[in-house]
Amino acid sequence: MEFELLDGYLLTGAPAKHDVIARLLTTRPEAPGAAAFYEGMQRLGARTSDLTLIALRLVLAGKKADDANVTALRDILARAKRNDPAAPGEYRNALS
């Protein structure tokens, strides 16, 4: 599955979170450990935290959604939102 919507939201804040969550709940990309994220998103909708979306993105990339990986990706995303030109590439590298 392509992750442009989720990646776009995480990197720039666009599209809107509710659109991203609706799409994820419709398509539900398969990955070990992802089901609990979808259940939480179903219950919380747009109130789902960005950290949850970061952890889900790691899981969907086949990575561990442990504290170290989530924190590292969160920090990269914060830099991306401050227009750090290196951050999008670091984000993609962290997920590959």
Contacts in CASP RR format, 6 or more apart in sequence:
PFRMAT RR
TARGET T0000
AUTHOR 0000-0000-0000
METHOD contacts of the structure
MODEL  1
MEFELLDGYLLTGAPAKHDVIARLLTTRPEAPGAAAFYEGMQRLGARTSD
LTLIALRLVLAGKKADDANVTALRDILARAKRNDPAAPGEYRNALS
1 27 0 8 1.000
1 29 0 8 1.000
1 60 0 8 1.000
3 29 0 8 1.000
3 57 0 8 1.000
3 60 0 8 1.000
5 15 0 8 1.000
5 19 0 8 1.000
5 20 0 8 1.000
5 23 0 8 1.000
5 24 0 8 1.000
6 20 0 8 1.000
6 24 0 8 1.000
6 53 0 8 1.000
6 56 0 8 1.000
6 57 0 8 1.000
6 60 0 8 1.000
7 57 0 8 1.000
7 91 0 8 1.000
8 14 0 8 1.000
8 15 0 8 1.000
9 15 0 8 1.000
9 16 0 8 1.000
9 17 0 8 1.000
9 20 0 8 1.000
9 53 0 8 1.000
10 50 0 8 1.000
10 53 0 8 1.000
10 54 0 8 1.000
10 57 0 8 1.000
10 77 0 8 1.000
10 91 0 8 1.000
11 77 0 8 1.000
11 80 0 8 1.000
11 81 0 8 1.000
11 87 0 8 1.000
11 88 0 8 1.000
11 91 0 8 1.000
12 80 0 8 1.000
12 81 0 8 1.000
13 81 0 8 1.000
16 46 0 8 1.000
17 46 0 8 1.000
17 48 0 8 1.000
17 53 0 8 1.000
18 45 0 8 1.000
18 46 0 8 1.000
20 53 0 8 1.000
21 41 0 8 1.000
21 45 0 8 1.000
21 46 0 8 1.000
21 48 0 8 1.000
24 38 0 8 1.000
24 41 0 8 1.000
24 56 0 8 1.000
25 38 0 8 1.000
25 41 0 8 1.000
25 42 0 8 1.000
28 34 0 8 1.000
28 38 0 8 1.000
29 60 0 8 1.000
31 59 0 8 1.000
31 60 0 8 1.000
31 62 0 8 1.000
32 59 0 8 1.000
32 62 0 8 1.000
33 59 0 8 1.000
34 56 0 8 1.000
34 59 0 8 1.000
34 60 0 8 1.000
37 52 0 8 1.000
37 55 0 8 1.000
37 56 0 8 1.000
37 59 0 8 1.000
40 48 0 8 1.000
40 52 0 8 1.000
41 48 0 8 1.000
41 52 0 8 1.000
50 74 0 8 1.000
50 77 0 8 1.000
51 70 0 8 1.000
51 74 0 8 1.000
54 65 0 8 1.000
54 70 0 8 1.000
54 73 0 8 1.000
54 74 0 8 1.000
54 77 0 8 1.000
55 65 0 8 1.000
55 70 0 8 1.000
56 65 0 8 1.000
57 73 0 8 1.000
57 95 0 8 1.000
58 64 0 8 1.000
58 65 0 8 1.000
58 69 0 8 1.000
58 70 0 8 1.000
58 73 0 8 1.000
58 95 0 8 1.000
59 65 0 8 1.000
61 95 0 8 1.000
61 96 0 8 1.000
63 69 0 8 1.000
63 94 0 8 1.000
63 95 0 8 1.000
69 94 0 8 1.000
72 94 0 8 1.000
73 91 0 8 1.000
73 94 0 8 1.000
73 95 0 8 1.000
76 87 0 8 1.000
76 90 0 8 1.000
76 91 0 8 1.000
76 94 0 8 1.000
77 87 0 8 1.000
77 91 0 8 1.000
79 86 0 8 1.000
79 87 0 8 1.000
79 90 0 8 1.000
80 87 0 8 1.000
80 88 0 8 1.000
80 91 0 8 1.000
END
